[in-house]
Amino acid sequence: MEPGICYIKPEYLIADADKQPKLIGTQESNKRELVCETADDLIEGGEQTGKENKRCKTNKKERKRGQNKNRPVYKEDRTLHLCNSLLMGSTEKRCSLENCRYVHDLQQYMANKQPDLGDRCPVFDAKGYCHRGVTCRFANAHLDKHGRNVKREDYDEMKAKTTCNGITTELQVRLRKHDYDFSKSKGLVKQAEETRDLRKCQKFESVEKPIGFVVDEEEIKGRDTKPLRSVDFASKLILSPLTTVGNLPFRRICKEFGADITCGEMACCVPLVKGLTQEWALTKRHESEDVFGIQLCGNSPNIVAQAAQLVQETTEVDYLDLNIGCPIDLIYQQGGGSALMRRTNILELIVRSCANLNTKIPFTVKMRTGVYADKSTAHDLMPLVEEWGAAAVTLHGRSREQRYTKNANWTYIEECAAKVKTIPVVGNGDILSYEDYNEKRDIAPHVSSVMIGRGALIKPWIFQEIKQQKHWSPTSSERFELLRKYVNYGLEHWGSDTKGVENTRRFLLEWQSFLYRYIPYELLLKPPQKINERPQQFRGRDEMETLMSSPNAQDWVKLSEMLLGPVPEGFTFVPKHKANAY
């Protein structure tokens, strides 16, 4: 058996051997080239590149990675939307805006509206009231005989909302008028600068100190007080912050399968401080997320500290996390993400100031092994982060340069964890089964907890498998019901009107670009499945299982149409991520 290939039982293999992925190369060069027939086999998510029916070879330089930045994005004509004054189906309320660009003819709107997608509205069933009113794509489920939106008898307007956080109109106005008081965070950054300079003077006693400069030992001692950790990070299964795909509906699914701690998608500090609604959407939290964190990304001590203060004071959050491992070029080139692993003076100010903002809300750090594959730096940086006041540190066992092209180095994770004395260390990378989990825990006994990212995207029930220490092999029907549950959660979160339906579809398709990689346990020749192994082409035990395993994005669209109706005219989908993550 060749390394890098996930072998399937012979009875499930597709007969055409030319379409089987093969890894070729010599042990001396240790380089692998992937021979494929279609571009779908090259990239995660099945991006179409127009090279079908043409045999191609790719090497490391030619392989396409990163994001599909020029992908088509479907945009609905907003002038066809119904004015909010008519959402409830009543014509008594008049629009107060003189230049409102939305539709004000209710009868015309209802005549041109697309047909309902079903007889029951998921939002109405869950909450007893649908805020999308007549624009809901399931509107007939909650309209009376006069066409007006109704509430269920047991609906309680005073009942607490199931989702919190986000940004209020009042806060948005204050931020846009620069009327929010950030003096606390600015003062802590200044204090951190003084502490850093005092430390340097202590370390380099031979350096001539400025006239009148006095080192106050007691002051330094007082500033180094570690924050009180109100979140227990030990022996937990943590869902990694996942950009785009780690949204609230997906996190709800993972919580139901046993994830202990969840974290929102990476939020950039500048848009947060500016009050941009789109970025604040990443801070939203569902009531099922009993331990929830928000991950921040920034390149300046002042802006990160301001965002941390803002989030702590205006949201319900259990901990804040700083991303210093993001490999995205745009973030890195601006000095954020993994670039902070090289800017230790700036990183020190960020960690010191944010760790002291609120002792009840821990401030944690997530990093990679380093920037370059041949120069790991995490072992030097992690003890410093501990000294600066971080409440926990997460280490992803790959460098920025490696992205996902190599196995996570858990031996190095253990080496780093052994150097940290007082705070929990969370290990991250390449866990797709409970066997992987047990193996990693044996390799790295000093690691307190494990964080799971792609493994949860491919099979969100991995948390259940780890806790029960046994495999769960869902049927295609069970997996389809899981998609239906996600769609219902998505409609509840993004809305059940046309815009909400298409948002839900887009995020479902993005998730499917990972879900298709799951291989049913009974089909594996040598279980368990490994996250970095590319499978032989196979068929499932039934048509639905085969469809769910397709790497072709058009097949994912078919799955979405079974749940959300036909796609709009002119709709095309290209997944956000095109990296070959095997």
C-alpha positions, 0 to 999 in steps of 0.5 A: 500500500502506498502512503497518502492513499485511503484504500476502499474495499474492492466491492465499492471501487469504481472500475475505471482505474484511470480515475484513481488518484495515485501518488508517484515519486521516489523515496530519495526525492520524497516528493509526491506528484498527484496524477489526476484526470480532472481538476476536481481531484486537485483541490478541496471542494472540487473547483472547476478549472476547465481542464476536464478530460485532460491528464495533468500533473502538478508539483508543489509550485504549480499546485493551487492553494489559498482562496478563490478570490474571484469566484462568482457570488450570487447577489439578489436585486434588493429593489425587489424586496418588500418594504419593512412597513408591509412585512406583517401583511398589513397595509395600514402602516405607512413607510416613513421614508421619502426615498424608500427604494423597496416595493410598496405594492403588497399585492404585486409583491405577493403575485410575483413572489416565488412559491413556498418551499414547504408547508411548515416554517422552521422558524415558526415551529422553533419560536412560534413567530416568524419575523420575516412575515409575508416575505418568508419562503414558508409564509403560508404556514403562519399567515391567516386567511387575510394574509396577515402574519400571526403568532402562535398562541404559546409565543412569549414576547418577553421570553429571552432570545436564543441568540445574543451578542451582535451590535445594537444601533446605539452602540454602532452610532457611538462607535461611528461618532468615536464616542466610545470611551477606550481610555481603559485599554489605552492606559493598559497599553501604555502600562504594558509599554512601561513594563516591557521597557522596565524588563529590558532595563533589568535584563540588560543592566549594562545598557545606560539608563536615562537620567532619573530612570528608577526601576521600581521592583514592587511595581513590576511585581504587581503588574505581573499578576496572572489573571484569574482563569474563570474558564476551565480549559483542562481535559476539554474537547474544543471546537476550533475557530473556523473562518466562514464554516464555523458559523453559529448553526454549525456550532450548534450541531457540534454542541449537540454532538458533545463539543465542550467549548466553542469559539466564533469565527476570527473577527478582525479588530478594525471593523469591530471598532468601526462598528461594521455589522458584518464583522459583529455578526461573528460575535453572535452566540447561541444559548446552547454554547455554554462556554463560548469565546471570541477570536480576535485578529489585529496588528496593533496593540491599541486596536486589539486592546480596544476591540478586546475592551469593547467585546468584553463590555458589550457581549456575553463572552467567556474568554477572548482568543488572539489569533497569531497563527492565521496564514492568510497573505492579506493578514500576514502582510499587514502584520497580523496573524502569524506575522505577530510570531515575529513581532514579539515586542508588539505581541507582548504589548497586546497580551499584557494589556488584554490579559489585564482588561478583565480578570474574569474573562481569560485572554488566550493565544492560538499560534502555529509552530512558526512562520517557516517550516524549517524554523520553529519558534513556538517553543521560545514564544509559549513561555513568554506568552505565559509570562505576559499573562495569557490564561491558555495557549493553543498550538497548531502543529504546523507552520504558516509556510506548511499550511495543511500540506504536512502532518501536524507535528505532535512531538513538537507540540509536546516539547512546547507544552513541557516548557509551559508550567502554569497555564493549559496548553491545547493541541491542535491538528489532524484528529479525525477519529477517537484513535487519532485522539488517543494517539495524540494524547499518548504522544503529548501527555503535557497537553491539557486539551485538544482542539478540533477543526477540519475533523469536525467539519468532515464529521461533526460527530467526532466529539461523540466518538471521542467521548464514547470511544467508539465509531458512529457510522451514520447512514445516508438518511441520517446524514441527510437529516443532519443537513436538514437540521443545519438548514433549519438552524440556518434559516432561524439564524439568517432568516427564512426570506429569499436572502436568508435562504440563499445565505443558508444555501451558500454556507451549506455548500461551503460546509459540503466542501469538507463534508464530502470527504467523509468515508463511511466506516464500512467502506474502509479497507483499513480503518480508521480514515486519516485526514491527510489521505486521499481516497480511491474513487468509490461509490456508496452503498446507495445513491444518496451516499454516493451523491454525498461523497462526490467531489463535484460542486454541482452535486453539492448544489443538488443536495442543497436543492433537495432542502432549499428548493431550486437555485436562482437563475444564473447561480453558480458555486465555487468553494471559498477554499481551494487548498489541497488539504490532504 
